[in-house]
C-alpha cells in the first residue's frame, strides 16, 4: 500500500531521486543509458523503497508540463494521421 512522504522529505530528495531514476532516457554519447531502480536508489540514499517510489512518481508527474496534458488529444490525433514512415518507426 502506498505510503505518503512528508513535504520536507520530498523536497529534500526529489531532485536526486529523479536524477538517478530509470524514468528518463539518457542519450549521451559514450555514457551508459541505465538509470537506477527504486531499490538501488533507496540503498544509495538510505531510504525505503516505498519512499523512493512515492517521491519518483510525484516528481515524474511534476516534470510533465501542463500543456502536454492539455494538448495530448491533439498530439495523439496528429500522430495517428501521420504516415507510418514519417512517425520515425
C-alpha positions as a Python dict, from the first residue, in 0.01 Angstrom:
ca = {
    (1, 'X'): (0, 0, 0),
    (2, 'X'): (144, 343, -90),
    (3, 'X'): (280, 547, 195),
    (4, 'X'): (271, 923, 199),
    (5, 'X'): (603, 1102, 236),
    (6, 'X'): (637, 1436, 409),
    (7, 'X'): (681, 1750, 201),
    (8, 'X'): (1018, 1802, 369),
    (9, 'X'): (1140, 1457, 265),
    (10, 'X'): (1000, 1505, -86),
    (11, 'X'): (1161, 1847, -134),
    (12, 'X'): (1493, 1728, 5),
    (13, 'X'): (1524, 1420, -220),
    (14, 'X'): (1313, 1477, -534),
    (15, 'X'): (1599, 1611, -744),
    (16, 'X'): (1837, 1332, -655),
    (17, 'X'): (1574, 1058, -695),
    (18, 'X'): (1463, 1192, -1033),
    (19, 'X'): (1823, 1230, -1149),
    (20, 'X'): (1901, 866, -1065),
    (21, 'X'): (1579, 705, -1189),
    (22, 'X'): (1513, 487, -1492),
    (23, 'X'): (1220, 715, -1579),
    (24, 'X'): (1433, 932, -1806),
    (25, 'X'): (1634, 816, -2102),
    (26, 'X'): (1995, 918, -2112),
    (27, 'X'): (2120, 960, -2465),
    (28, 'X'): (2465, 1100, -2404),
    (29, 'X'): (2728, 955, -2642),
    (30, 'X'): (2980, 737, -2464),
    (31, 'X'): (2779, 708, -2142),
    (32, 'X'): (2572, 419, -2020),
    (33, 'X'): (2200, 478, -2060),
    (34, 'X'): (2084, 299, -1748),
    (35, 'X'): (1929, 474, -1452),
    (36, 'X'): (1889, 304, -1116),
    (37, 'X'): (1590, 105, -994),
    (38, 'X'): (1391, 226, -694),
    (39, 'X'): (1562, -41, -484),
    (40, 'X'): (1909, 79, -590),
    (41, 'X'): (1819, 444, -527),
    (42, 'X'): (1680, 358, -183),
    (43, 'X'): (2000, 177, -92),
    (44, 'X'): (2218, 462, -220),
    (45, 'X'): (2021, 736, -38),
    (46, 'X'): (1944, 542, 282),
    (47, 'X'): (1568, 547, 225),
    (48, 'X'): (1297, 284, 198),
    (49, 'X'): (1190, 161, -143),
    (50, 'X'): (837, 288, -72),
    (51, 'X'): (967, 640, -3),
    (52, 'X'): (1171, 643, -322),
    (53, 'X'): (880, 511, -528),
    (54, 'X'): (643, 776, -391),
    (55, 'X'): (894, 1057, -449),
    (56, 'X'): (973, 932, -801),
    (57, 'X'): (607, 909, -901),
    (58, 'X'): (529, 1261, -780),
    (59, 'X'): (848, 1403, -939),
    (60, 'X'): (763, 1236, -1272),
    (61, 'X'): (418, 1393, -1272),
    (62, 'X'): (557, 1733, -1180),
    (63, 'X'): (809, 1713, -1465),
    (64, 'X'): (537, 1693, -1731),
    (65, 'X'): (429, 2036, -1846),
    (66, 'X'): (59, 2112, -1806),
    (67, 'X'): (33, 2196, -2176),
    (68, 'X'): (140, 1839, -2257),
    (69, 'X'): (-167, 1714, -2072),
    (70, 'X'): (-397, 1972, -2227),
    (71, 'X'): (-268, 1913, -2581),
    (72, 'X'): (-247, 1533, -2551),
    (73, 'X'): (-558, 1460, -2755),
    (74, 'X'): (-449, 1688, -3038),
    (75, 'X'): (-95, 1545, -3035),
    (76, 'X'): (-224, 1188, -3049),
    (77, 'X'): (-459, 1277, -3333),
    (78, 'X'): (-171, 1429, -3534),
    (79, 'X'): (45, 1122, -3477),
    (80, 'X'): (-239, 891, -3577),
    (81, 'X'): (-284, 1077, -3907),
    (82, 'X'): (87, 1068, -3996),
    (83, 'X'): (209, 807, -4240),
    (84, 'X'): (394, 518, -4070),
    (85, 'X'): (723, 608, -4246),
    (86, 'X'): (703, 964, -4109),
    (87, 'X'): (650, 854, -3745),
    (88, 'X'): (1009, 750, -3705),
    (89, 'X'): (929, 379, -3667),
}
